[in-house]
Every structure is written in structure tokens, then in C-alpha cells.
Amino acid sequence: MDSIFLHSNPDPAPAGDGPLRGLKVALQPNLAAAGWPAGAGSRALAGYLAPEDATIVRRLRQAGAMLPGYTRMSEFGWGLQGSEAGRALREHAADAELVLDLAGESRVAAARAGACGFKPSYGLVSRFGLIGLMPSLEVCGVLAGTPAKIRGILQAVAGQDEHDFSMADEPVPDFAPPKTKARRPSLGIVTEALDLVSGEQAQAFRDLLGSLARSGFIVREVSCPDFPLFALVHRIIGSVEASSSTGRYDSVRYGPRAPGARNWNEMYLQSRGAAFGPLLKRLLFQGAFFQFERYEAYENACRIRARLLAAMQRLSAQADVLALPAGDGEPGGNPATPADIWAGFSPTLFANVTGQPALILPPAPDGARPAIQLAAARLQDARLLAAGEELLDAFQGDS
């Protein structure tokens, strides 16, 4: 059997004596850990050793976390093809795992592993030292067994970073455990999200919400008619950002150089052709098309993004948290085209476009209860995690 870790840390002992002392947190190889082979799942970074710790890694060490190693990831974290996110938790080799969330990867991987998956608000966790792909859409997600464990990790790593100029100067949510038991949150069902999953999944989701209503939760339907546009906006903006981000892998600044080129142009084309896998190449071709041939489509996508952000802010004001189906990621975990990824992650894309936090609670081990996705307004991360704990308590009471 192959190793759980792509790279095992020879010295995983905690460096600090903080609140996370002894907690084993697995990383993906797109988070820089000094001296580790941070290849980000791509041939473009084969042999690259991280020169220093990413901010989030440094803060984990200072909080006393143990870092057992890097897990296998998809190329630059996009989709779950080739990824083993969640395996370290499932096989008890780690207590938590940090997984890049560009389209819902951390959340879907957590549900598959029977764990909780959390995508923080954009700008809450530093991206310094992260090898990214879609800068305005991606954040570092957290997989763990409970929302309380996720809260403890965020309490240690969230907050301003002078090295990350994309972070706004905003107050950090209070992730300290609540002193009193919170009231049961009201749940807003985003009706249009049900159209993005199969009829069987939609019915199981409605049955779950019905059982929560009977146990005392306030459940109401809310509507976002433009919800189907999230996939289109993510597709255009994400592909353009990916095309721009990967321009650095030209065999001059980063990436291996293909042999036999007769001039610099051949060197560039051959090296990039050898650097990326076929799925990522298709994504980059799409991004280049919108970037250079249909730039007006990119501008329109940005305008629609602003409209969708305002719509989701209005929805978030109608309930304590929003409730949506979790989806199941790309079909069979082996997508042939970028369209397969966008289709598979259609229920989770919205949070990457808006920057709001989202939490997936896993399905029941016996399959009697489906996974459920919760979301809240941006920077309401603590409230969302508290709501997740309330729901888990209710599920355990019903079992």
C-alpha cells in the first residue's frame, strides 16, 4: 500500500507550546514549509524546495501543531483528480488537513472522508507562501472531525499578515468557544441550489431539512434567481486568473526547461507544454481565449460577480445561515474536461465567487443522512461554525 504522505516530515514534533500542541495537521504541497518539496501537484514545480514557511504554516508551528507531511493533491489544487485530500483523516494519520478550496474541493473532500470541511471568508487567512492558481477565488480550507477543531485552528492562524497585501484591514472574528449555548439558528434554503443536484439528492436534502424543522429549527426558503450564473462567472474569472497565474512557469523564472529548443520561443512553448497536465492545459486555453480574444466577457463576468455578491448578502440577512446541498464533486473523481469540474462542483462554487464562508457537515456513516452545506455572510465565520455545532448536536440526538 502506498504511503499516505507524498512527503513525510522527519521531525513532526511540535515547535511551540500553544493551543494546538499535539494536534497533527497535514498539509498539501502548495503550502510552503521550509525545505519541503512544494511541487503543488505539477511537473512545473518538480524539484522545487520551499525556501521558508508560509504564514499559515509558521503560525501552526507557533501554536504547537505537529506537521506530519504533505498529502497528494490535484495539479495546483484544481478539482480532485489525483488528490487524496481527506485520506490522512480517514486513516487517522492526521487530526486535520489544510486543502486549497478553489471551487469547493476542501468541502467535498471532507464529506467524502466523513469529516467537516470549512472554507473561510476570503481575506481571513493569509495566502503568503501559498502556490495558488485563481487568486481571487481560492482560500485555504480546513478539514477536521468537528467544527470545534476547525475553530481552534482558525483561532491560531487567522488574522492580518503584513506579507499579504490582498488582506483587507478588517476585524478578525472571535473564534473563542461560546460561553453559553447558542440558540438554534434559522436556516434559509436556497431553492435554486436544489436544481444543481439530482432529484434523489434534492429529495434527501429536503427530508433532512424537514427533520430539522420538526426538531425545532426555523427553516424557510429563500430565493436567488441568478444562482445558476455562479458557474459561468467562476468559469470565466477562474480560467483567466489561472492563465495569468501560470505565466510564471516559463522555464526561466520557474519550471523545468525542455531540451532541444532552437530559440527562446520554442523553449517557452515546449517547456510549458511539458509542464502541465492535459486537464490544466484545457483550463489555460480557455483562460487565454477570454483574456485575449473575448475580454469583454471577462469584464461582464466581473460585473455579474458584483451583482451576485449583493444578492447573496441580501439572502444572508434573511436567516442566520443558508442551507444548500453539498453535491459530490466531479463525476467519478476523474473529469475529462474543465466543464466536468464546474458541473461537479456547481453547488459549492458560489462561496468562492462571493468570498463568504461555507461549511459542509458530513453524511451519516450509514448513509441515512446526506451531507449538508451551510454558508453565512462574509466574516461571519464564527457564527457559521457555531451553527454547524448546533446541527451536529441535533443529528446526534436524532440517532
LOMIFI-67266 format. One record per residue (C-alpha): residue number from 1; residue in one letter; z negated, y negated, x. Coordinates in nm, 3 decimals. Layout:
BEGIN
seq->NUM; type->A; up->Z; north->Y; east->X
...
***
This chain:
BEGIN
seq->1; type->M; up->0.000; north->0.000; east->0.000
seq->2; type->D; up->0.087; north->-0.346; east->0.136
seq->3; type->S; up->-0.181; north->-0.599; east->0.218
seq->4; type->I; up->-0.295; north->-0.842; east->-0.046
seq->5; type->F; up->-0.269; north->-1.123; east->0.208
seq->6; type->L; up->0.050; north->-1.235; east->0.376
seq->7; type->H; up->-0.175; north->-1.381; east->0.646
seq->8; type->S; up->-0.539; north->-1.277; east->0.677
seq->9; type->N; up->-0.790; north->-1.522; east->0.818
seq->10; type->P; up->-0.959; north->-1.358; east->1.119
seq->11; type->D; up->-1.265; north->-1.579; east->1.070
seq->12; type->P; up->-1.324; north->-1.637; east->0.697
seq->13; type->A; up->-1.691; north->-1.725; east->0.739
seq->14; type->P; up->-1.793; north->-2.049; east->0.564
seq->15; type->A; up->-1.794; north->-2.355; east->0.789
seq->16; type->G; up->-2.023; north->-2.561; east->0.569
seq->17; type->D; up->-2.335; north->-2.508; east->0.362
seq->18; type->G; up->-2.217; north->-2.680; east->0.046
seq->19; type->P; up->-2.200; north->-2.587; east->-0.322
seq->20; type->L; up->-1.915; north->-2.337; east->-0.271
seq->21; type->R; up->-2.090; north->-2.140; east->0.006
seq->22; type->G; up->-1.976; north->-1.778; east->-0.004
seq->23; type->L; up->-1.703; north->-1.835; east->-0.263
seq->24; type->K; up->-1.381; north->-1.669; east->-0.149
seq->25; type->V; up->-1.080; north->-1.891; east->-0.222
seq->26; type->A; up->-0.731; north->-1.756; east->-0.145
seq->27; type->L; up->-0.452; north->-2.000; east->-0.060
seq->28; type->Q; up->-0.074; north->-1.997; east->-0.081
seq->29; type->P; up->0.124; north->-2.064; east->0.238
seq->30; type->N; up->0.235; north->-2.406; east->0.120
seq->31; type->L; up->-0.115; north->-2.546; east->0.175
seq->32; type->A; up->-0.166; north->-2.631; east->0.539
seq->33; type->A; up->-0.453; north->-2.454; east->0.714
seq->34; type->A; up->-0.466; north->-2.540; east->1.085
seq->35; type->G; up->-0.293; north->-2.275; east->1.296
seq->36; type->W; up->-0.187; north->-2.061; east->0.999
seq->37; type->P; up->0.184; north->-1.972; east->0.938
seq->38; type->A; up->0.259; north->-2.207; east->0.649
seq->39; type->G; up->0.606; north->-2.085; east->0.556
seq->40; type->A; up->0.592; north->-2.179; east->0.185
seq->41; type->G; up->0.775; north->-1.858; east->0.098
seq->42; type->S; up->1.101; north->-1.979; east->0.250
seq->43; type->R; up->1.315; north->-1.894; east->0.551
seq->44; type->A; up->1.346; north->-2.269; east->0.601
seq->45; type->L; up->0.993; north->-2.272; east->0.745
seq->46; type->A; up->0.992; north->-1.937; east->0.926
seq->47; type->G; up->0.755; north->-1.956; east->1.220
seq->48; type->Y; up->0.606; north->-2.291; east->1.122
seq->49; type->L; up->0.236; north->-2.323; east->1.206
seq->50; type->A; up->0.032; north->-2.586; east->1.023
seq->51; type->P; up->-0.096; north->-2.847; east->1.271
seq->52; type->E; up->-0.401; north->-2.946; east->1.063
seq->53; type->D; up->-0.580; north->-2.871; east->0.736
seq->54; type->A; up->-0.457; north->-3.012; east->0.408
seq->55; type->T; up->-0.716; north->-3.239; east->0.248
seq->56; type->I; up->-0.797; north->-2.981; east->-0.019
seq->57; type->V; up->-0.843; north->-2.711; east->0.248
seq->58; type->R; up->-1.069; north->-2.934; east->0.455
seq->59; type->R; up->-1.283; north->-3.012; east->0.151
seq->60; type->L; up->-1.309; north->-2.643; east->0.061
seq->61; type->R; up->-1.432; north->-2.566; east->0.412
seq->62; type->Q; up->-1.684; north->-2.851; east->0.399
seq->63; type->A; up->-1.813; north->-2.721; east->0.064
seq->64; type->G; up->-1.880; north->-2.382; east->0.220
seq->65; type->A; up->-1.591; north->-2.183; east->0.072
seq->66; type->M; up->-1.457; north->-1.879; east->0.255
seq->67; type->L; up->-1.078; north->-1.873; east->0.300
seq->68; type->P; up->-0.966; north->-1.509; east->0.330
seq->69; type->G; up->-0.597; north->-1.586; east->0.379
seq->70; type->Y; up->-0.256; north->-1.669; east->0.237
seq->71; type->T; up->-0.109; north->-1.478; east->-0.057
seq->72; type->R; up->0.263; north->-1.419; east->-0.117
seq->73; type->M; up->0.445; north->-1.690; east->-0.310
seq->74; type->S; up->0.788; north->-1.761; east->-0.450
seq->75; type->E; up->1.016; north->-1.989; east->-0.250
seq->76; type->F; up->0.842; north->-2.329; east->-0.238
seq->77; type->G; up->0.632; north->-2.211; east->-0.533
seq->78; type->W; up->0.902; north->-2.246; east->-0.797
seq->79; type->G; up->0.875; north->-1.974; east->-1.060
seq->80; type->L; up->0.701; north->-1.644; east->-0.990
seq->81; type->Q; up->0.982; north->-1.440; east->-0.834
seq->82; type->G; up->0.832; north->-1.264; east->-0.533
seq->83; type->S; up->0.493; north->-1.421; east->-0.599
seq->84; type->E; up->0.172; north->-1.220; east->-0.602
seq->85; type->A; up->-0.039; north->-1.501; east->-0.742
seq->86; type->G; up->-0.343; north->-1.358; east->-0.912
seq->87; type->R; up->-0.340; north->-1.025; east->-0.729
seq->88; type->A; up->-0.627; north->-1.124; east->-0.498
seq->89; type->L; up->-0.843; north->-1.193; east->-0.805
seq->90; type->R; up->-0.733; north->-0.879; east->-0.985
seq->91; type->E; up->-0.821; north->-0.664; east->-0.684
seq->92; type->H; up->-1.146; north->-0.856; east->-0.614
seq->93; type->A; up->-1.031; north->-0.977; east->-0.273
seq->94; type->A; up->-1.099; north->-1.339; east->-0.377
seq->95; type->D; up->-1.305; north->-1.524; east->-0.636
seq->96; type->A; up->-1.044; north->-1.794; east->-0.685
seq->97; type->E; up->-0.692; north->-1.881; east->-0.573
seq->98; type->L; up->-0.503; north->-2.208; east->-0.535
seq->99; type->V; up->-0.150; north->-2.181; east->-0.674
seq->100; type->L; up->0.111; north->-2.455; east->-0.692
seq->101; type->D; up->0.196; north->-2.544; east->-1.052
seq->102; type->L; up->0.544; north->-2.694; east->-1.092
seq->103; type->A; up->0.633; north->-2.551; east->-1.433
seq->104; type->G; up->0.322; north->-2.353; east->-1.532
seq->105; type->E; up->0.308; north->-2.096; east->-1.251
seq->106; type->S; up->-0.068; north->-2.111; east->-1.194
seq->107; type->R; up->-0.138; north->-2.078; east->-1.565
seq->108; type->V; up->0.100; north->-1.791; east->-1.634
seq->109; type->A; up->-0.009; north->-1.605; east->-1.318
seq->110; type->A; up->-0.372; north->-1.638; east->-1.427
seq->111; type->A; up->-0.301; north->-1.498; east->-1.772
seq->112; type->R; up->-0.120; north->-1.202; east->-1.617
seq->113; type->A; up->-0.420; north->-1.141; east->-1.389
seq->114; type->G; up->-0.673; north->-1.165; east->-1.671
seq->115; type->A; up->-0.816; north->-1.488; east->-1.529
seq->116; type->C; up->-0.835; north->-1.853; east->-1.629
seq->117; type->G; up->-0.565; north->-2.082; east->-1.492
seq->118; type->F; up->-0.607; north->-2.458; east->-1.466
seq->119; type->K; up->-0.356; north->-2.732; east->-1.390
seq->120; type->P; up->-0.548; north->-3.054; east->-1.307
seq->121; type->S; up->-0.436; north->-3.401; east->-1.404
seq->122; type->Y; up->-0.169; north->-3.540; east->-1.174
seq->123; type->G; up->-0.328; north->-3.758; east->-0.907
seq->124; type->L; up->-0.671; north->-3.596; east->-0.932
seq->125; type->V; up->-0.631; north->-3.363; east->-0.632
seq->126; type->S; up->-0.478; north->-3.476; east->-0.303
seq->127; type->R; up->-0.132; north->-3.348; east->-0.212
seq->128; type->F; up->-0.173; north->-3.435; east->0.157
seq->129; type->G; up->-0.087; north->-3.122; east->0.353
seq->130; type->L; up->0.097; north->-2.962; east->0.061
seq->131; type->I; up->0.453; north->-2.840; east->0.125
seq->132; type->G; up->0.599; north->-2.938; east->-0.209
seq->133; type->L; up->0.927; north->-2.928; east->-0.395
seq->134; type->M; up->0.903; north->-3.152; east->-0.704
seq->135; type->P; up->0.661; north->-3.431; east->-0.609
seq->136; type->S; up->0.608; north->-3.596; east->-0.947
seq->137; type->L; up->0.577; north->-3.266; east->-1.137
seq->138; type->E; up->0.366; north->-3.042; east->-0.915
seq->139; type->V; up->-0.007; north->-3.013; east->-0.865
seq->140; type->C; up->-0.233; north->-2.755; east->-0.704
seq->141; type->G; up->-0.355; north->-2.524; east->-0.979
seq->142; type->V; up->-0.672; north->-2.315; east->-0.971
seq->143; type->L; up->-0.713; north->-1.952; east->-1.077
seq->144; type->A; up->-1.065; north->-1.819; east->-1.133
seq->145; type->G; up->-1.261; north->-1.595; east->-1.365
seq->146; type->T; up->-1.425; north->-1.872; east->-1.567
seq->147; type->P; up->-1.383; north->-2.244; east->-1.640
seq->148; type->A; up->-1.727; north->-2.299; east->-1.481
seq->149; type->K; up->-1.600; north->-2.164; east->-1.148
seq->150; type->I; up->-1.292; north->-2.387; east->-1.172
seq->151; type->R; up->-1.518; north->-2.684; east->-1.243
seq->152; type->G; up->-1.719; north->-2.615; east->-0.926
seq->153; type->I; up->-1.405; north->-2.605; east->-0.714
seq->154; type->L; up->-1.272; north->-2.930; east->-0.861
seq->155; type->Q; up->-1.608; north->-3.096; east->-0.810
seq->156; type->A; up->-1.568; north->-3.020; east->-0.439
seq->157; type->V; up->-1.200; north->-3.107; east->-0.385
seq->158; type->A; up->-1.103; north->-3.376; east->-0.640
seq->159; type->G; up->-1.102; north->-3.746; east->-0.564
seq->160; type->Q; up->-0.938; north->-4.018; east->-0.362
seq->161; type->D; up->-0.769; north->-3.948; east->-0.030
seq->162; type->E; up->-0.657; north->-4.227; east->0.199
seq->163; type->H; up->-0.380; north->-4.000; east->0.330
seq->164; type->D; up->-0.220; north->-3.953; east->-0.014
seq->165; type->F; up->-0.066; north->-4.280; east->-0.128
seq->166; type->S; up->0.056; north->-4.127; east->-0.455
seq->167; type->M; up->-0.300; north->-4.111; east->-0.589
seq->168; type->A; up->-0.396; north->-4.395; east->-0.822
seq->169; type->D; up->-0.728; north->-4.573; east->-0.777
seq->170; type->E; up->-0.891; north->-4.418; east->-1.083
seq->171; type->P; up->-1.241; north->-4.283; east->-1.151
seq->172; type->V; up->-1.286; north->-3.910; east->-1.098
seq->173; type->P; up->-1.411; north->-3.712; east->-1.399
seq->174; type->D; up->-1.769; north->-3.590; east->-1.381
seq->175; type->F; up->-1.743; north->-3.217; east->-1.320
seq->176; type->A; up->-2.117; north->-3.160; east->-1.315
seq->177; type->P; up->-2.223; north->-2.887; east->-1.562
seq->178; type->P; up->-2.313; north->-3.040; east->-1.902
seq->179; type->K; up->-2.687; north->-3.074; east->-1.956
seq->180; type->T; up->-2.662; north->-2.994; east->-2.326
seq->181; type->K; up->-2.438; north->-2.758; east->-2.514
seq->182; type->A; up->-2.128; north->-2.941; east->-2.631
seq->183; type->R; up->-2.025; north->-2.939; east->-2.994
seq->184; type->R; up->-1.736; north->-2.719; east->-3.082
seq->185; type->P; up->-1.416; north->-2.907; east->-3.009
seq->186; type->S; up->-1.148; north->-2.979; east->-3.264
seq->187; type->L; up->-0.816; north->-2.808; east->-3.189
seq->188; type->G; up->-0.474; north->-2.961; east->-3.254
seq->189; type->I; up->-0.198; north->-2.701; east->-3.289
seq->190; type->V; up->0.131; north->-2.840; east->-3.158
seq->191; type->T; up->0.358; north->-2.686; east->-3.421
seq->192; type->E; up->0.686; north->-2.735; east->-3.229
seq->193; type->A; up->0.548; north->-2.532; east->-2.936
seq->194; type->L; up->0.542; north->-2.224; east->-3.160
seq->195; type->D; up->0.922; north->-2.233; east->-3.175
seq->196; type->L; up->0.936; north->-2.170; east->-2.800
seq->197; type->V; up->0.788; north->-1.819; east->-2.818
seq->198; type->S; up->0.887; north->-1.505; east->-3.006
seq->199; type->G; up->0.792; north->-1.462; east->-3.370
seq->200; type->E; up->0.542; north->-1.193; east->-3.273
seq->201; type->Q; up->0.376; north->-1.422; east->-3.015
seq->202; type->A; up->0.368; north->-1.712; east->-3.261
seq->203; type->Q; up->0.202; north->-1.497; east->-3.528
seq->204; type->A; up->-0.058; north->-1.364; east->-3.282
seq->205; type->F; up->-0.133; north->-1.724; east->-3.181
seq->206; type->R; up->-0.174; north->-1.832; east->-3.545
seq->207; type->D; up->-0.401; north->-1.535; east->-3.612
seq->208; type->L; up->-0.615; north->-1.637; east->-3.314
seq->209; type->L; up->-0.645; north->-1.995; east->-3.437
seq->210; type->G; up->-0.730; north->-1.865; east->-3.784
seq->211; type->S; up->-1.019; north->-1.662; east->-3.644
seq->212; type->L; up->-1.143; north->-1.969; east->-3.454
seq->213; type->A; up->-1.132; north->-2.175; east->-3.775
seq->214; type->R; up->-1.339; north->-1.910; east->-3.953
seq->215; type->S; up->-1.596; north->-1.923; east->-3.673
seq->216; type->G; up->-1.650; north->-2.297; east->-3.714
seq->217; type->F; up->-1.386; north->-2.471; east->-3.506
seq->218; type->I; up->-1.192; north->-2.756; east->-3.666
seq->219; type->V; up->-0.825; north->-2.660; east->-3.648
seq->220; type->R; up->-0.545; north->-2.894; east->-3.755
seq->221; type->E; up->-0.171; north->-2.904; east->-3.700
seq->222; type->V; up->-0.018; north->-3.192; east->-3.505
seq->223; type->S; up->0.349; north->-3.262; east->-3.454
seq->224; type->C; up->0.566; north->-3.376; east->-3.165
seq->225; type->P; up->0.929; north->-3.361; east->-3.286
seq->226; type->D; up->1.057; north->-3.431; east->-2.933
seq->227; type->F; up->0.867; north->-3.138; east->-2.779
seq->228; type->P; up->1.188; north->-2.939; east->-2.710
seq->229; type->L; up->1.302; north->-3.222; east->-2.479
seq->230; type->F; up->1.038; north->-3.135; east->-2.221
seq->231; type->A; up->1.258; north->-2.856; east->-2.084
seq->232; type->L; up->1.560; north->-3.088; east->-2.045
seq->233; type->V; up->1.355; north->-3.361; east->-1.877
seq->234; type->H; up->1.191; north->-3.114; east->-1.641
seq->235; type->R; up->1.527; north->-2.961; east->-1.556
seq->236; type->I; up->1.692; north->-3.289; east->-1.460
seq->237; type->I; up->1.399; north->-3.460; east->-1.286
seq->238; type->G; up->1.278; north->-3.141; east->-1.119
seq->239; type->S; up->1.616; north->-3.044; east->-0.979
seq->240; type->V; up->1.682; north->-3.394; east->-0.845
seq->241; type->E; up->1.341; north->-3.409; east->-0.677
seq->242; type->A; up->1.393; north->-3.060; east->-0.532
seq->243; type->S; up->1.733; north->-3.157; east->-0.393
seq->244; type->S; up->1.586; north->-3.468; east->-0.233
seq->245; type->S; up->1.273; north->-3.294; east->-0.101
seq->246; type->T; up->1.462; north->-3.013; east->0.072
seq->247; type->G; up->1.691; north->-3.254; east->0.257
seq->248; type->R; up->1.447; north->-3.243; east->0.549
seq->249; type->Y; up->1.527; north->-2.876; east->0.617
seq->250; type->D; up->1.839; north->-2.958; east->0.815
seq->251; type->S; up->1.759; north->-2.760; east->1.135
seq->252; type->V; up->1.691; north->-3.092; east->1.312
seq->253; type->R; up->1.362; north->-3.201; east->1.160
seq->254; type->Y; up->1.262; north->-2.865; east->1.011
seq->255; type->G; up->1.415; north->-2.522; east->0.969
seq->256; type->P; up->1.586; north->-2.268; east->1.194
seq->257; type->R; up->1.926; north->-2.357; east->1.334
seq->258; type->A; up->2.218; north->-2.125; east->1.255
seq->259; type->P; up->2.413; north->-2.024; east->1.568
seq->260; type->G; up->2.783; north->-2.071; east->1.633
seq->261; type->A; up->2.840; north->-2.412; east->1.478
seq->262; type->R; up->3.120; north->-2.617; east->1.639
seq->263; type->N; up->2.989; north->-2.957; east->1.530
seq->264; type->W; up->2.689; north->-3.118; east->1.364
seq->265; type->N; up->2.836; north->-3.090; east->1.014
seq->266; type->E; up->2.890; north->-2.715; east->1.048
seq->267; type->M; up->2.542; north->-2.685; east->1.196
seq->268; type->Y; up->2.393; north->-2.862; east->0.896
seq->269; type->L; up->2.585; north->-2.662; east->0.635
seq->270; type->Q; up->2.536; north->-2.324; east->0.799
seq->271; type->S; up->2.167; north->-2.382; east->0.868
seq->272; type->R; up->2.092; north->-2.491; east->0.512
seq->273; type->G; up->2.299; north->-2.202; east->0.379
seq->274; type->A; up->2.085; north->-1.959; east->0.574
seq->275; type->A; up->1.756; north->-2.138; east->0.500
seq->276; type->F; up->1.734; north->-2.098; east->0.122
seq->277; type->G; up->1.744; north->-1.807; east->-0.121
seq->278; type->P; up->2.012; north->-1.785; east->-0.393
seq->279; type->L; up->1.782; north->-1.896; east->-0.678
seq->280; type->L; up->1.670; north->-2.208; east->-0.496
seq->281; type->K; up->2.028; north->-2.287; east->-0.393
seq->282; type->R; up->2.130; north->-2.291; east->-0.759
seq->283; type->L; up->1.848; north->-2.534; east->-0.831
seq->284; type->L; up->1.953; north->-2.759; east->-0.543
seq->285; type->F; up->2.317; north->-2.760; east->-0.656
seq->286; type->Q; up->2.205; north->-2.877; east->-0.999
seq->287; type->G; up->1.990; north->-3.147; east->-0.846
seq->288; type->A; up->2.273; north->-3.272; east->-0.625
seq->289; type->F; up->2.500; north->-3.289; east->-0.930
seq->290; type->F; up->2.258; north->-3.512; east->-1.122
seq->291; type->Q; up->2.177; north->-3.710; east->-0.808
seq->292; type->F; up->2.532; north->-3.790; east->-0.704
seq->293; type->E; up->2.763; north->-3.723; east->-0.999
seq->294; type->R; up->2.555; north->-3.790; east->-1.312
seq->295; type->Y; up->2.283; north->-4.025; east->-1.201
seq->296; type->E; up->2.276; north->-4.187; east->-1.543
seq->297; type->A; up->2.148; north->-3.856; east->-1.682
seq->298; type->Y; up->1.856; north->-3.876; east->-1.437
seq->299; type->E; up->1.780; north->-4.232; east->-1.546
seq->300; type->N; up->1.788; north->-4.126; east->-1.912
seq->301; type->A; up->1.557; north->-3.833; east->-1.835
seq->302; type->C; up->1.308; north->-4.076; east->-1.681
seq->303; type->R; up->1.319; north->-4.294; east->-1.993
seq->304; type->I; up->1.270; north->-3.991; east->-2.218
seq->305; type->R; up->0.981; north->-3.883; east->-1.997
seq->306; type->A; up->0.803; north->-4.210; east->-2.070
seq->307; type->R; up->0.859; north->-4.156; east->-2.443
seq->308; type->L; up->0.724; north->-3.801; east->-2.425
seq->309; type->L; up->0.419; north->-3.920; east->-2.234
seq->310; type->A; up->0.340; north->-4.172; east->-2.509
seq->311; type->A; up->0.392; north->-3.906; east->-2.777
seq->312; type->M; up->0.151; north->-3.664; east->-2.612
seq->313; type->Q; up->-0.106; north->-3.940; east->-2.569
seq->314; type->R; up->-0.090; north->-4.000; east->-2.945
seq->315; type->L; up->-0.129; north->-3.628; east->-3.012
seq->316; type->S; up->-0.425; north->-3.603; east->-2.776
seq->317; type->A; up->-0.603; north->-3.872; east->-2.979
seq->318; type->Q; up->-0.581; north->-3.657; east->-3.293
seq->319; type->A; up->-0.801; north->-3.374; east->-3.162
seq->320; type->D; up->-1.043; north->-3.304; east->-2.879
seq->321; type->V; up->-0.795; north->-3.066; east->-2.721
seq->322; type->L; up->-0.444; north->-2.949; east->-2.801
seq->323; type->A; up->-0.375; north->-2.578; east->-2.850
seq->324; type->L; up->-0.044; north->-2.415; east->-2.762
seq->325; type->P; up->0.085; north->-2.063; east->-2.695
seq->326; type->A; up->0.076; north->-1.958; east->-2.333
seq->327; type->G; up->0.419; north->-1.796; east->-2.304
seq->328; type->D; up->0.476; north->-1.523; east->-2.049
seq->329; type->G; up->0.679; north->-1.682; east->-1.771
seq->330; type->E; up->1.030; north->-1.582; east->-1.675
seq->331; type->P; up->1.162; north->-1.261; east->-1.830
seq->332; type->G; up->1.066; north->-0.958; east->-1.628
seq->333; type->G; up->0.949; north->-1.183; east->-1.344
seq->334; type->N; up->1.297; north->-1.158; east->-1.189
seq->335; type->P; up->1.508; north->-1.454; east->-1.306
seq->336; type->A; up->1.874; north->-1.467; east->-1.209
seq->337; type->T; up->1.926; north->-1.840; east->-1.267
seq->338; type->P; up->1.719; north->-2.160; east->-1.286
seq->339; type->A; up->1.783; north->-2.157; east->-1.662
seq->340; type->D; up->1.584; north->-1.832; east->-1.683
seq->341; type->I; up->1.285; north->-2.002; east->-1.525
seq->342; type->W; up->1.298; north->-2.304; east->-1.753
seq->343; type->A; up->1.333; north->-2.079; east->-2.057
seq->344; type->G; up->1.046; north->-1.855; east->-1.950
seq->345; type->F; up->0.811; north->-2.145; east->-1.881
seq->346; type->S; up->0.914; north->-2.357; east->-2.180
seq->347; type->P; up->0.563; north->-2.357; east->-2.340
seq->348; type->T; up->0.396; north->-2.481; east->-2.019
seq->349; type->L; up->0.644; north->-2.742; east->-1.888
seq->350; type->F; up->0.503; north->-3.029; east->-2.093
seq->351; type->A; up->0.189; north->-3.072; east->-1.881
seq->352; type->N; up->0.392; north->-3.107; east->-1.560
seq->353; type->V; up->0.612; north->-3.373; east->-1.718
seq->354; type->T; up->0.318; north->-3.575; east->-1.858
seq->355; type->G; up->0.067; north->-3.516; east->-1.580
seq->356; type->Q; up->-0.204; north->-3.409; east->-1.824
seq->357; type->P; up->-0.446; north->-3.123; east->-1.755
seq->358; type->A; up->-0.384; north->-2.779; east->-1.906
seq->359; type->L; up->-0.593; north->-2.464; east->-1.915
seq->360; type->I; up->-0.497; north->-2.108; east->-2.001
seq->361; type->L; up->-0.761; north->-1.863; east->-2.120
seq->362; type->P; up->-0.661; north->-1.502; east->-2.059
seq->363; type->P; up->-0.582; north->-1.247; east->-2.326
seq->364; type->A; up->-0.838; north->-0.985; east->-2.427
seq->365; type->P; up->-0.830; north->-0.684; east->-2.191
seq->366; type->D; up->-0.737; north->-0.456; east->-2.482
seq->367; type->G; up->-0.455; north->-0.688; east->-2.594
seq->368; type->A; up->-0.626; north->-0.766; east->-2.925
seq->369; type->R; up->-0.626; north->-1.139; east->-2.848
seq->370; type->P; up->-0.338; north->-1.330; east->-2.686
seq->371; type->A; up->-0.375; north->-1.586; east->-2.410
seq->372; type->I; up->-0.417; north->-1.942; east->-2.533
seq->373; type->Q; up->-0.323; north->-2.268; east->-2.365
seq->374; type->L; up->-0.531; north->-2.582; east->-2.406
seq->375; type->A; up->-0.445; north->-2.936; east->-2.300
seq->376; type->A; up->-0.610; north->-3.278; east->-2.306
seq->377; type->A; up->-0.528; north->-3.637; east->-2.222
seq->378; type->R; up->-0.487; north->-3.722; east->-1.854
seq->379; type->L; up->-0.816; north->-3.733; east->-1.660
seq->380; type->Q; up->-0.998; north->-3.555; east->-1.942
seq->381; type->D; up->-1.021; north->-3.250; east->-1.718
seq->382; type->A; up->-1.397; north->-3.205; east->-1.756
seq->383; type->R; up->-1.374; north->-3.218; east->-2.135
seq->384; type->L; up->-1.094; north->-2.963; east->-2.130
seq->385; type->L; up->-1.290; north->-2.720; east->-1.915
seq->386; type->A; up->-1.594; north->-2.760; east->-2.142
seq->387; type->A; up->-1.373; north->-2.681; east->-2.442
seq->388; type->G; up->-1.245; north->-2.372; east->-2.262
seq->389; type->E; up->-1.602; north->-2.253; east->-2.212
seq->390; type->E; up->-1.673; north->-2.303; east->-2.582
seq->391; type->L; up->-1.373; north->-2.093; east->-2.677
seq->392; type->L; up->-1.461; north->-1.817; east->-2.432
seq->393; type->D; up->-1.813; north->-1.807; east->-2.576
seq->394; type->A; up->-1.666; north->-1.775; east->-2.924
seq->395; type->F; up->-1.432; north->-1.494; east->-2.812
seq->396; type->Q; up->-1.720; north->-1.304; east->-2.655
seq->397; type->G; up->-1.928; north->-1.349; east->-2.971
seq->398; type->D; up->-1.649; north->-1.202; east->-3.179
seq->399; type->S; up->-1.601; north->-0.900; east->-2.953
***
